[in-house]
Amino acid sequence: EKELRKAREIAFQELGEQAKALGADAVVGIDIDYETVGKDGSMLMVSVSGTAVKTRR
């Protein structure tokens, strides 16, 4: 549970950093997926995707 939470936090942080690098100030339509990988399913892969947007002010 703790490792899953940590992996999720890292994935969201990286998504935010990538959006900021594109000049966005928000991410919408976020999708998160979890997969077990490796020969015996001993590794966890977390992937997060979304659309980077620039809001009007």
mmJSON file of the N, C-alpha and C atoms, coordinates in Angstrom:
{"data_MODEL":{"atom_site":{
"group_PDB":["ATOM","ATOM","ATOM","ATOM","ATOM","ATOM","ATOM","ATOM","ATOM","ATOM","ATOM","ATOM","ATOM","ATOM","ATOM","ATOM","ATOM","ATOM","ATOM","ATOM","ATOM","ATOM","ATOM","ATOM","ATOM","ATOM","ATOM","ATOM","ATOM","ATOM","ATOM","ATOM","ATOM","ATOM","ATOM","ATOM","ATOM","ATOM","ATOM","ATOM","ATOM","ATOM","ATOM","ATOM","ATOM","ATOM","ATOM","ATOM","ATOM","ATOM","ATOM","ATOM","ATOM","ATOM","ATOM","ATOM","ATOM","ATOM","ATOM","ATOM","ATOM","ATOM","ATOM","ATOM","ATOM","ATOM","ATOM","ATOM","ATOM","ATOM","ATOM","ATOM","ATOM","ATOM","ATOM","ATOM","ATOM","ATOM","ATOM","ATOM","ATOM","ATOM","ATOM","ATOM","ATOM","ATOM","ATOM","ATOM","ATOM","ATOM","ATOM","ATOM","ATOM","ATOM","ATOM","ATOM","ATOM","ATOM","ATOM","ATOM","ATOM","ATOM","ATOM","ATOM","ATOM","ATOM","ATOM","ATOM","ATOM","ATOM","ATOM","ATOM","ATOM","ATOM","ATOM","ATOM","ATOM","ATOM","ATOM","ATOM","ATOM","ATOM","ATOM","ATOM","ATOM","ATOM","ATOM","ATOM","ATOM","ATOM","ATOM","ATOM","ATOM","ATOM","ATOM","ATOM","ATOM","ATOM","ATOM","ATOM","ATOM","ATOM","ATOM","ATOM","ATOM","ATOM","ATOM","ATOM","ATOM","ATOM","ATOM","ATOM","ATOM","ATOM","ATOM","ATOM","ATOM","ATOM","ATOM","ATOM","ATOM","ATOM","ATOM","ATOM","ATOM","ATOM","ATOM","ATOM","ATOM","ATOM","ATOM"],
"id":[1,2,3,4,5,6,7,8,9,10,11,12,13,14,15,16,17,18,19,20,21,22,23,24,25,26,27,28,29,30,31,32,33,34,35,36,37,38,39,40,41,42,43,44,45,46,47,48,49,50,51,52,53,54,55,56,57,58,59,60,61,62,63,64,65,66,67,68,69,70,71,72,73,74,75,76,77,78,79,80,81,82,83,84,85,86,87,88,89,90,91,92,93,94,95,96,97,98,99,100,101,102,103,104,105,106,107,108,109,110,111,112,113,114,115,116,117,118,119,120,121,122,123,124,125,126,127,128,129,130,131,132,133,134,135,136,137,138,139,140,141,142,143,144,145,146,147,148,149,150,151,152,153,154,155,156,157,158,159,160,161,162,163,164,165,166,167,168,169,170,171],
"type_symbol":["N","C","C","N","C","C","N","C","C","N","C","C","N","C","C","N","C","C","N","C","C","N","C","C","N","C","C","N","C","C","N","C","C","N","C","C","N","C","C","N","C","C","N","C","C","N","C","C","N","C","C","N","C","C","N","C","C","N","C","C","N","C","C","N","C","C","N","C","C","N","C","C","N","C","C","N","C","C","N","C","C","N","C","C","N","C","C","N","C","C","N","C","C","N","C","C","N","C","C","N","C","C","N","C","C","N","C","C","N","C","C","N","C","C","N","C","C","N","C","C","N","C","C","N","C","C","N","C","C","N","C","C","N","C","C","N","C","C","N","C","C","N","C","C","N","C","C","N","C","C","N","C","C","N","C","C","N","C","C","N","C","C","N","C","C","N","C","C","N","C","C"],
"label_atom_id":["N","CA","C","N","CA","C","N","CA","C","N","CA","C","N","CA","C","N","CA","C","N","CA","C","N","CA","C","N","CA","C","N","CA","C","N","CA","C","N","CA","C","N","CA","C","N","CA","C","N","CA","C","N","CA","C","N","CA","C","N","CA","C","N","CA","C","N","CA","C","N","CA","C","N","CA","C","N","CA","C","N","CA","C","N","CA","C","N","CA","C","N","CA","C","N","CA","C","N","CA","C","N","CA","C","N","CA","C","N","CA","C","N","CA","C","N","CA","C","N","CA","C","N","CA","C","N","CA","C","N","CA","C","N","CA","C","N","CA","C","N","CA","C","N","CA","C","N","CA","C","N","CA","C","N","CA","C","N","CA","C","N","CA","C","N","CA","C","N","CA","C","N","CA","C","N","CA","C","N","CA","C","N","CA","C","N","CA","C","N","CA","C","N","CA","C","N","CA","C"],
"label_alt_id":[null,null,null,null,null,null,null,null,null,null,null,null,null,null,null,null,null,null,null,null,null,null,null,null,null,null,null,null,null,null,null,null,null,null,null,null,null,null,null,null,null,null,null,null,null,null,null,null,null,null,null,null,null,null,null,null,null,null,null,null,null,null,null,null,null,null,null,null,null,null,null,null,null,null,null,null,null,null,null,null,null,null,null,null,null,null,null,null,null,null,null,null,null,null,null,null,null,null,null,null,null,null,null,null,null,null,null,null,null,null,null,null,null,null,null,null,null,null,null,null,null,null,null,null,null,null,null,null,null,null,null,null,null,null,null,null,null,null,null,null,null,null,null,null,null,null,null,null,null,null,null,null,null,null,null,null,null,null,null,null,null,null,null,null,null,null,null,null,null,null,null],
"label_comp_id":["GLU","GLU","GLU","LYS","LYS","LYS","GLU","GLU","GLU","LEU","LEU","LEU","ARG","ARG","ARG","LYS","LYS","LYS","ALA","ALA","ALA","ARG","ARG","ARG","GLU","GLU","GLU","ILE","ILE","ILE","ALA","ALA","ALA","PHE","PHE","PHE","GLN","GLN","GLN","GLU","GLU","GLU","LEU","LEU","LEU","GLY","GLY","GLY","GLU","GLU","GLU","GLN","GLN","GLN","ALA","ALA","ALA","LYS","LYS","LYS","ALA","ALA","ALA","LEU","LEU","LEU","GLY","GLY","GLY","ALA","ALA","ALA","ASP","ASP","ASP","ALA","ALA","ALA","VAL","VAL","VAL","VAL","VAL","VAL","GLY","GLY","GLY","ILE","ILE","ILE","ASP","ASP","ASP","ILE","ILE","ILE","ASP","ASP","ASP","TYR","TYR","TYR","GLU","GLU","GLU","THR","THR","THR","VAL","VAL","VAL","GLY","GLY","GLY","LYS","LYS","LYS","ASP","ASP","ASP","GLY","GLY","GLY","SER","SER","SER","MET","MET","MET","LEU","LEU","LEU","MET","MET","MET","VAL","VAL","VAL","SER","SER","SER","VAL","VAL","VAL","SER","SER","SER","GLY","GLY","GLY","THR","THR","THR","ALA","ALA","ALA","VAL","VAL","VAL","LYS","LYS","LYS","THR","THR","THR","ARG","ARG","ARG","ARG","ARG","ARG"],
"label_asym_id":["A","A","A","A","A","A","A","A","A","A","A","A","A","A","A","A","A","A","A","A","A","A","A","A","A","A","A","A","A","A","A","A","A","A","A","A","A","A","A","A","A","A","A","A","A","A","A","A","A","A","A","A","A","A","A","A","A","A","A","A","A","A","A","A","A","A","A","A","A","A","A","A","A","A","A","A","A","A","A","A","A","A","A","A","A","A","A","A","A","A","A","A","A","A","A","A","A","A","A","A","A","A","A","A","A","A","A","A","A","A","A","A","A","A","A","A","A","A","A","A","A","A","A","A","A","A","A","A","A","A","A","A","A","A","A","A","A","A","A","A","A","A","A","A","A","A","A","A","A","A","A","A","A","A","A","A","A","A","A","A","A","A","A","A","A","A","A","A","A","A","A"],
"label_entity_id":["1","1","1","1","1","1","1","1","1","1","1","1","1","1","1","1","1","1","1","1","1","1","1","1","1","1","1","1","1","1","1","1","1","1","1","1","1","1","1","1","1","1","1","1","1","1","1","1","1","1","1","1","1","1","1","1","1","1","1","1","1","1","1","1","1","1","1","1","1","1","1","1","1","1","1","1","1","1","1","1","1","1","1","1","1","1","1","1","1","1","1","1","1","1","1","1","1","1","1","1","1","1","1","1","1","1","1","1","1","1","1","1","1","1","1","1","1","1","1","1","1","1","1","1","1","1","1","1","1","1","1","1","1","1","1","1","1","1","1","1","1","1","1","1","1","1","1","1","1","1","1","1","1","1","1","1","1","1","1","1","1","1","1","1","1","1","1","1","1","1","1"],
"label_seq_id":[1,1,1,2,2,2,3,3,3,4,4,4,5,5,5,6,6,6,7,7,7,8,8,8,9,9,9,10,10,10,11,11,11,12,12,12,13,13,13,14,14,14,15,15,15,16,16,16,17,17,17,18,18,18,19,19,19,20,20,20,21,21,21,22,22,22,23,23,23,24,24,24,25,25,25,26,26,26,27,27,27,28,28,28,29,29,29,30,30,30,31,31,31,32,32,32,33,33,33,34,34,34,35,35,35,36,36,36,37,37,37,38,38,38,39,39,39,40,40,40,41,41,41,42,42,42,43,43,43,44,44,44,45,45,45,46,46,46,47,47,47,48,48,48,49,49,49,50,50,50,51,51,51,52,52,52,53,53,53,54,54,54,55,55,55,56,56,56,57,57,57],
"pdbx_PDB_ins_code":[null,null,null,null,null,null,null,null,null,null,null,null,null,null,null,null,null,null,null,null,null,null,null,null,null,null,null,null,null,null,null,null,null,null,null,null,null,null,null,null,null,null,null,null,null,null,null,null,null,null,null,null,null,null,null,null,null,null,null,null,null,null,null,null,null,null,null,null,null,null,null,null,null,null,null,null,null,null,null,null,null,null,null,null,null,null,null,null,null,null,null,null,null,null,null,null,null,null,null,null,null,null,null,null,null,null,null,null,null,null,null,null,null,null,null,null,null,null,null,null,null,null,null,null,null,null,null,null,null,null,null,null,null,null,null,null,null,null,null,null,null,null,null,null,null,null,null,null,null,null,null,null,null,null,null,null,null,null,null,null,null,null,null,null,null,null,null,null,null,null,null],
"Cartn_x":[0.829,0.0,0.869,1.897,2.78,3.541,4.022,4.761,3.85,2.619,1.646,1.382,1.198,0.967,2.163,3.365,4.581,4.718,4.462,4.548,3.533,2.348,1.304,1.709,2.254,2.704,3.792,4.738,5.82,5.258,4.327,3.734,3.002,2.242,1.529,2.501,3.567,4.567,5.217,5.575,6.192,5.222,3.95,2.942,2.866,2.849,2.801,4.029,5.19,6.433,6.444,5.974,5.933,4.941,3.804,2.806,3.365,4.041,4.633,5.686,6.473,7.501,6.884,5.629,4.916,4.226,4.3,3.66,2.238,1.831,0.472,0.411,-0.792,-0.966,-2.02,-2.47,-3.412,-3.343,-3.814,-3.928,-5.35,-6.028,-7.403,-7.48,-8.561,-8.785,-7.728,-7.376,-6.298,-6.779,-5.92,-6.183,-4.982,-5.234,-4.145,-4.348,-3.267,-3.311,-2.231,-2.548,-1.607,-1.415,-0.173,0.138,1.209,1.087,2.179,2.999,4.302,5.203,6.32,7.079,8.166,7.755,8.731,8.49,7.425,7.543,6.611,5.664,5.537,4.641,5.128,6.44,7.006,7.205,6.983,7.154,5.811,5.67,4.453,4.769,3.969,4.137,2.896,3.121,2.033,2.208,1.162,1.233,0.074,0.393,-0.586,-0.549,-1.714,-1.771,-2.884,-2.771,-3.769,-3.471,-4.325,-4.162,-3.719,-2.555,-2.027,-2.766,-3.23,-3.976,-3.47,-3.69,-3.402,-4.753,-5.018,-6.308,-6.292,-7.465,-7.6,-7.732,-7.199,-7.314,-7.874],
"Cartn_y":[-1.205,0.0,1.264,1.271,2.431,2.643,1.554,1.657,2.123,1.663,2.079,3.576,4.061,5.488,6.315,5.846,6.555,6.594,5.472,5.414,6.352,6.4,7.289,8.759,9.114,10.492,10.898,10.001,10.285,10.484,9.629,9.734,11.065,11.483,12.76,13.942,13.836,14.901,15.054,13.94,13.993,14.544,14.185,14.718,16.238,16.731,18.169,18.887,18.291,18.894,18.969,17.912,17.904,18.939,19.065,20.057,21.469,21.713,23.032,23.361,22.368,22.569,22.95,22.548,22.898,24.258,24.897,26.188,26.09,24.912,24.713,25.084,25.402,25.646,24.732,23.742,22.744,21.502,20.389,19.145,18.636,18.315,17.822,16.424,15.734,14.411,13.41,13.434,12.567,11.123,10.216,8.777,8.123,7.225,6.529,5.025,4.338,2.888,2.228,1.05,0.259,-1.078,-1.523,-2.817,-3.503,-4.802,-5.568,-6.106,-6.009,-6.444,-7.298,-7.896,-8.761,-10.212,-11.074,-12.511,-13.026,-12.637,-13.132,-12.051,-10.955,-9.877,-9.133,-9.105,-8.51,-7.001,-6.431,-4.987,-4.338,-3.107,-2.35,-1.177,-1.009,0.126,1.004,2.28,3.247,4.219,4.396,5.383,6.358,7.621,8.694,9.5,9.832,10.681,11.699,12.787,13.836,14.872,15.859,16.926,18.195,18.701,19.94,21.118,22.045,23.203,24.49,25.578,26.92,27.574,27.96,28.562,30.056,30.6,32.054,32.732,33.914,34.669,36.02],
"Cartn_z":[0.0,0.0,0.0,0.839,0.934,-0.376,-0.978,-2.241,-3.369,-3.373,-4.384,-4.27,-3.07,-2.839,-3.305,-2.989,-3.379,-4.905,-5.568,-7.03,-7.667,-7.106,-7.624,-7.466,-6.314,-6.075,-7.067,-7.319,-8.265,-9.667,-10.071,-11.409,-11.578,-10.579,-10.661,-10.66,-9.886,-9.851,-11.225,-11.851,-13.177,-14.216,-14.12,-15.038,-14.906,-13.681,-13.447,-13.971,-13.779,-14.268,-15.794,-16.45,-17.912,-18.43,-17.77,-18.182,-18.019,-16.914,-16.664,-17.719,-18.115,-19.142,-20.484,-20.701,-21.932,-21.833,-20.664,-20.47,-19.955,-19.547,-19.035,-17.558,-17.094,-15.669,-15.054,-15.83,-15.32,-16.201,-15.641,-16.398,-16.202,-17.304,-17.235,-17.842,-17.563,-18.136,-17.713,-16.45,-15.958,-15.864,-16.361,-16.307,-15.641,-14.713,-14.032,-14.185,-14.532,-14.721,-13.879,-13.367,-12.585,-13.282,-13.397,-14.005,-13.172,-13.03,-12.446,-13.603,-13.485,-14.548,-13.956,-14.834,-14.394,-14.504,-14.419,-14.56,-13.603,-12.372,-11.36,-10.851,-11.609,-11.201,-9.98,-9.798,-8.589,-8.68,-9.859,-10.021,-10.346,-9.919,-10.166,-11.076,-12.122,-13.024,-12.902,-12.676,-12.595,-13.748,-14.549,-15.632,-15.485,-15.717,-15.597,-16.887,-17.411,-18.604,-18.426,-19.16,-19.103,-20.165,-20.264,-21.244,-20.535,-20.949,-20.376,-21.003,-20.17,-20.668,-20.028,-20.742,-20.231,-19.984,-18.752,-18.427,-18.701,-18.969,-19.163,-17.819,-17.732,-16.47,-16.723],
"occupancy":[1.0,1.0,1.0,1.0,1.0,1.0,1.0,1.0,1.0,1.0,1.0,1.0,1.0,1.0,1.0,1.0,1.0,1.0,1.0,1.0,1.0,1.0,1.0,1.0,1.0,1.0,1.0,1.0,1.0,1.0,1.0,1.0,1.0,1.0,1.0,1.0,1.0,1.0,1.0,1.0,1.0,1.0,1.0,1.0,1.0,1.0,1.0,1.0,1.0,1.0,1.0,1.0,1.0,1.0,1.0,1.0,1.0,1.0,1.0,1.0,1.0,1.0,1.0,1.0,1.0,1.0,1.0,1.0,1.0,1.0,1.0,1.0,1.0,1.0,1.0,1.0,1.0,1.0,1.0,1.0,1.0,1.0,1.0,1.0,1.0,1.0,1.0,1.0,1.0,1.0,1.0,1.0,1.0,1.0,1.0,1.0,1.0,1.0,1.0,1.0,1.0,1.0,1.0,1.0,1.0,1.0,1.0,1.0,1.0,1.0,1.0,1.0,1.0,1.0,1.0,1.0,1.0,1.0,1.0,1.0,1.0,1.0,1.0,1.0,1.0,1.0,1.0,1.0,1.0,1.0,1.0,1.0,1.0,1.0,1.0,1.0,1.0,1.0,1.0,1.0,1.0,1.0,1.0,1.0,1.0,1.0,1.0,1.0,1.0,1.0,1.0,1.0,1.0,1.0,1.0,1.0,1.0,1.0,1.0,1.0,1.0,1.0,1.0,1.0,1.0,1.0,1.0,1.0,1.0,1.0,1.0],
"B_iso_or_equiv":[0.0,0.0,0.0,0.0,0.0,0.0,0.0,0.0,0.0,0.0,0.0,0.0,0.0,0.0,0.0,0.0,0.0,0.0,0.0,0.0,0.0,0.0,0.0,0.0,0.0,0.0,0.0,0.0,0.0,0.0,0.0,0.0,0.0,0.0,0.0,0.0,0.0,0.0,0.0,0.0,0.0,0.0,0.0,0.0,0.0,0.0,0.0,0.0,0.0,0.0,0.0,0.0,0.0,0.0,0.0,0.0,0.0,0.0,0.0,0.0,0.0,0.0,0.0,0.0,0.0,0.0,0.0,0.0,0.0,0.0,0.0,0.0,0.0,0.0,0.0,0.0,0.0,0.0,0.0,0.0,0.0,0.0,0.0,0.0,0.0,0.0,0.0,0.0,0.0,0.0,0.0,0.0,0.0,0.0,0.0,0.0,0.0,0.0,0.0,0.0,0.0,0.0,0.0,0.0,0.0,0.0,0.0,0.0,0.0,0.0,0.0,0.0,0.0,0.0,0.0,0.0,0.0,0.0,0.0,0.0,0.0,0.0,0.0,0.0,0.0,0.0,0.0,0.0,0.0,0.0,0.0,0.0,0.0,0.0,0.0,0.0,0.0,0.0,0.0,0.0,0.0,0.0,0.0,0.0,0.0,0.0,0.0,0.0,0.0,0.0,0.0,0.0,0.0,0.0,0.0,0.0,0.0,0.0,0.0,0.0,0.0,0.0,0.0,0.0,0.0,0.0,0.0,0.0,0.0,0.0,0.0],
"pdbx_formal_charge":[null,null,null,null,null,null,null,null,null,null,null,null,null,null,null,null,null,null,null,null,null,null,null,null,null,null,null,null,null,null,null,null,null,null,null,null,null,null,null,null,null,null,null,null,null,null,null,null,null,null,null,null,null,null,null,null,null,null,null,null,null,null,null,null,null,null,null,null,null,null,null,null,null,null,null,null,null,null,null,null,null,null,null,null,null,null,null,null,null,null,null,null,null,null,null,null,null,null,null,null,null,null,null,null,null,null,null,null,null,null,null,null,null,null,null,null,null,null,null,null,null,null,null,null,null,null,null,null,null,null,null,null,null,null,null,null,null,null,null,null,null,null,null,null,null,null,null,null,null,null,null,null,null,null,null,null,null,null,null,null,null,null,null,null,null,null,null,null,null,null,null],
"auth_seq_id":[1,1,1,2,2,2,3,3,3,4,4,4,5,5,5,6,6,6,7,7,7,8,8,8,9,9,9,10,10,10,11,11,11,12,12,12,13,13,13,14,14,14,15,15,15,16,16,16,17,17,17,18,18,18,19,19,19,20,20,20,21,21,21,22,22,22,23,23,23,24,24,24,25,25,25,26,26,26,27,27,27,28,28,28,29,29,29,30,30,30,31,31,31,32,32,32,33,33,33,34,34,34,35,35,35,36,36,36,37,37,37,38,38,38,39,39,39,40,40,40,41,41,41,42,42,42,43,43,43,44,44,44,45,45,45,46,46,46,47,47,47,48,48,48,49,49,49,50,50,50,51,51,51,52,52,52,53,53,53,54,54,54,55,55,55,56,56,56,57,57,57],
"auth_comp_id":["GLU","GLU","GLU","LYS","LYS","LYS","GLU","GLU","GLU","LEU","LEU","LEU","ARG","ARG","ARG","LYS","LYS","LYS","ALA","ALA","ALA","ARG","ARG","ARG","GLU","GLU","GLU","ILE","ILE","ILE","ALA","ALA","ALA","PHE","PHE","PHE","GLN","GLN","GLN","GLU","GLU","GLU","LEU","LEU","LEU","GLY","GLY","GLY","GLU","GLU","GLU","GLN","GLN","GLN","ALA","ALA","ALA","LYS","LYS","LYS","ALA","ALA","ALA","LEU","LEU","LEU","GLY","GLY","GLY","ALA","ALA","ALA","ASP","ASP","ASP","ALA","ALA","ALA","VAL","VAL","VAL","VAL","VAL","VAL","GLY","GLY","GLY","ILE","ILE","ILE","ASP","ASP","ASP","ILE","ILE","ILE","ASP","ASP","ASP","TYR","TYR","TYR","GLU","GLU","GLU","THR","THR","THR","VAL","VAL","VAL","GLY","GLY","GLY","LYS","LYS","LYS","ASP","ASP","ASP","GLY","GLY","GLY","SER","SER","SER","MET","MET","MET","LEU","LEU","LEU","MET","MET","MET","VAL","VAL","VAL","SER","SER","SER","VAL","VAL","VAL","SER","SER","SER","GLY","GLY","GLY","THR","THR","THR","ALA","ALA","ALA","VAL","VAL","VAL","LYS","LYS","LYS","THR","THR","THR","ARG","ARG","ARG","ARG","ARG","ARG"],
"auth_asym_id":["A","A","A","A","A","A","A","A","A","A","A","A","A","A","A","A","A","A","A","A","A","A","A","A","A","A","A","A","A","A","A","A","A","A","A","A","A","A","A","A","A","A","A","A","A","A","A","A","A","A","A","A","A","A","A","A","A","A","A","A","A","A","A","A","A","A","A","A","A","A","A","A","A","A","A","A","A","A","A","A","A","A","A","A","A","A","A","A","A","A","A","A","A","A","A","A","A","A","A","A","A","A","A","A","A","A","A","A","A","A","A","A","A","A","A","A","A","A","A","A","A","A","A","A","A","A","A","A","A","A","A","A","A","A","A","A","A","A","A","A","A","A","A","A","A","A","A","A","A","A","A","A","A","A","A","A","A","A","A","A","A","A","A","A","A","A","A","A","A","A","A"],
"auth_atom_id":["N","CA","C","N","CA","C","N","CA","C","N","CA","C","N","CA","C","N","CA","C","N","CA","C","N","CA","C","N","CA","C","N","CA","C","N","CA","C","N","CA","C","N","CA","C","N","CA","C","N","CA","C","N","CA","C","N","CA","C","N","CA","C","N","CA","C","N","CA","C","N","CA","C","N","CA","C","N","CA","C","N","CA","C","N","CA","C","N","CA","C","N","CA","C","N","CA","C","N","CA","C","N","CA","C","N","CA","C","N","CA","C","N","CA","C","N","CA","C","N","CA","C","N","CA","C","N","CA","C","N","CA","C","N","CA","C","N","CA","C","N","CA","C","N","CA","C","N","CA","C","N","CA","C","N","CA","C","N","CA","C","N","CA","C","N","CA","C","N","CA","C","N","CA","C","N","CA","C","N","CA","C","N","CA","C","N","CA","C","N","CA","C","N","CA","C","N","CA","C"],
"pdbx_PDB_model_num":[1,1,1,1,1,1,1,1,1,1,1,1,1,1,1,1,1,1,1,1,1,1,1,1,1,1,1,1,1,1,1,1,1,1,1,1,1,1,1,1,1,1,1,1,1,1,1,1,1,1,1,1,1,1,1,1,1,1,1,1,1,1,1,1,1,1,1,1,1,1,1,1,1,1,1,1,1,1,1,1,1,1,1,1,1,1,1,1,1,1,1,1,1,1,1,1,1,1,1,1,1,1,1,1,1,1,1,1,1,1,1,1,1,1,1,1,1,1,1,1,1,1,1,1,1,1,1,1,1,1,1,1,1,1,1,1,1,1,1,1,1,1,1,1,1,1,1,1,1,1,1,1,1,1,1,1,1,1,1,1,1,1,1,1,1,1,1,1,1,1,1]
}}}
